[in-house]
Amino acid sequence: MKDKKIPTRIYLTEDEIPKFWYNVRADMKEQHDPFIHPATGKPCTAADLEPVFCKELVKQELDCTTRLVPIPDGLMEFYKSTRPSPLIRARFLEKELDTPAEIYYKFEGNNTSGSHKLNSAAAQVYYAKEEGLTHLTTETGAGQWGTALSMACAFYGIDLTVYMVKVSSEQKPFRKAVIETFGANLIPSPSNTTDAGRKILKEFPGTGGSLGCAISEAVEVALKTPNCRYVLGSVLDHVVLHQSIIGQECKVALDKYGIKPDIIIGCAGGGSNLGGLIAPFIGEKINGKSNTRFIAVEPASCPSLTRGKYAYDFGDTGKMTPLMRMYTLGSGFIPSPNHAGGLRYHGMSPIVSKLYHDGYMEARSVKQTEVFDAATKFAKVEGILPAPESSHAIKAAIDEALECKKTGEKKVILFGLSGTGYFDMSAYMSYRDKSMTDYIPTDEDLRKGFDSLPKID
Amino acid sequence: MKDKKIPTRIYLTEDEIPKFWYNVRADMKEQHDPFIHPATGKPCTAADLEPVFCKELVKQELDCTTRLVPIPDGLMEFYKSTRPSPLIRARFLEKELDTPAEIYYKFEGNNTSGSHKLNSAAAQVYYAKEEGLTHLTTETGAGQWGTALSMACAFYGIDLTVYMVKVSSEQKPFRKAVIETFGANLIPSPSNTTDAGRKILKEFPGTGGSLGCAISEAVEVALKTPNCRYVLGSVLDHVVLHQSIIGQECKVALDKYGIKPDIIIGCAGGGSNLGGLIAPFIGEKINGKSNTRFIAVEPASCPSLTRGKYAYDFGDTGKMTPLMRMYTLGSGFIPSPNHAGGLRYHGMSPIVSKLYHDGYMEARSVKQTEVFDAATKFAKVEGILPAPESSHAIKAAIDEALECKKTGEKKVILFGLSGTGYFDMSAYMSYRDKSMTDYIPTDEDLRKGFDSLPKID
């Protein structure tokens, strides 16, 4: 039975912050298929991955059995400087919608990186430091991940090189400035600092770059530099593991007040925010202990779950990564340039893909103007300017709450508000001046993407 | 005696949020001099002020006797959606400085307005709504106040017109976009929507505008529009009253853990953040119950407390406001254009001025490159990107902590971190690329400002 007095914003005390990540794979009835080494066609071993990734992260990536993974003390120190994040009752949104539903959101944007990315950034940098590494490389597109990682590297005293997609670094000089303020070396990609960059520059002079190219540059530098590794902010299992701190905190807070969510909603790009939020809850569902519905929300313009194939694919457009079985539009799929709402990754976390494939989760796609409608409505009543990515979840939460209004059901809806939109104002501006349009790929558009899938299935 | 276990981030529970603002004037031995009506030369009455300001705010402005002013329930509802703000132990900064001092900061930037301004914005809009007003006007420079007010107006359903200094609206299109996203009508000033604007445009075609002009336009519209008033975000006594929620929360949190601050530091522009932070603590000092030192920190380029005169002056460059006795550089003083760190107001809250004049408080000025040094150091270890304004307080806190290192004293230092710097990245960029310079006005520069003082002292 519920405690009568639930505060609008539930903050756990420092002592209540969970001391373990939750590894949902330990509860999954079936594991997702293993990574395949593209050269050998065989499942990847730790030895295959360790030249690129930190040892402890490789271990976590391949661990399907440890249910609760302890968060190290040295990392908990960092978590305590940015966590717990608040779980907020959306009282004003409920009132605005005049819904009988109860809406809660877990807000991960109250830190300088502006998103949940910091949870995994800090973990990855912590392990790099423990391993004695001195240097990390990564790529960043819109810049959330690059910002989070630069913060974590400043904290732990690790050098960081960020390859930022050139056109993004030009369009978002302020993001670039934040990353540099935290001391990272930011290089617009493609650059002449790597073979991969020089090759692209030669073939496509004047190109604005791509995430695929930036990944290639970052991986190349990691492989060639002593005491250096590459880190990635989404998709991979160890990232979902770190992000489970979101769901773990939610669970403690909800349990404390006797609240049982009927529906849990998250936006889905690479899947780390969604995967982390739902992890402990979907574990209960797998074990038959709950009937909660889970909804992944993705952009109609980049619909990997709702219109993609469940197939082996490369993680990057440069086709350098191991092959992962996941929902994908093909690594050659490129969302329309007018898509402003983030979540533009062609694939999806293998864990999230498998859970969806096995029927534990629903997925839906939404159009970007609807997403900005929802974002603006939410901002006005709840007083938080949401990231376009997170606003996909808001849109679905509003739709579910309005459905409750029709049926009169008092459902409890929980969604993840993964970040803030302060660096996305040009997207808000194009929404406001109506230059924003909706784009839904045709079957022909999708076919082109699928043509890029490797022929191994 | 101190509780052993003090969390890194102290969040009050919802029930612990103070239910009263603290009106420091009720404890002051002497009141500051009254406002003078510039036309009559006599002290302003409520009737003089009510055509421009909401009735309840006028009442608060003139109330020197009510020590504890209840925060209305309908406003507390809003406060609970953004407050309490955290009181954070700067453990990592202490470690970085290797100081025996304990450093705490009250962080007011964890809301979409990015600053403490929301505390008074919400209060002012709440009272406007209660009075049956339907429309408010204001001016904004850098945009923090405009953002806060647009959020509060969206929440309470009041129309808002913001006159934004034209050059700021052009230099900060994203700030403008945030304000518009919350539904405010933003007009770059000077504009042709008012007599004042048209006059300026005729005299100075192509001008980038000024705060003084924007105030004139906003006040003119407020006076001419039915059910409309003008609102101001700093300087005035009722604003300091609302901001006392900062100090009130600090006091509850510190008392809870038995922490007694030796030094309290705040940045000072118009004085509302500083005044609100120190209010309940300086009340204790006035009553002989503490020996806490208070330090106001201002930019060397706009040194109203440290180099200004304590004199009657206009609140605006347009010379439309009542005359206030305060520390001032003269309403004609204009800080160097290369000054990027905010806090560019020529005067200072009459309350803060009087407290300083009567010796309850110290003041110091700091150079802007030093401020950005401190900001960057702080960001890297504490993981928060501070507003340039707030970084003035960081600079002084670091200096005090380093002094403790020399003397070996374990002082407890508390400072106000009034906001975040996400919309100030061009200033950070000019700091990083070394194009930022320091400017200290010469005595001759100051004399020109003092020449603009009214001749009534």
Interface residues (C-beta under 8 A of the other chain):
Chain A: P7 T8 R9 Y11 T13 E14 D15 F78 K80 S81 T82 I88 R91 F92 N110 N111 T112 G114 M151 A154 F155 P173 F174 A177 V178 E180 T181 F182 G183 T376 A379 K380 V381 E382 G383 I384 L385 T420 Y422 F423 M425 S426 Y428 M429 R432
Chain B: P7 T8 R9 Y11 T13 E14 K80 S81 T82 I88 R91 F92 N110 N111 T112 G114 M151 A154 F155 P173 F174 A177 V178 E180 T181 F182 G183 T376 A379 K380 V381 E382 G383 I384 L385 T420 Y422 F423 M425 S426 Y428 M429 R432
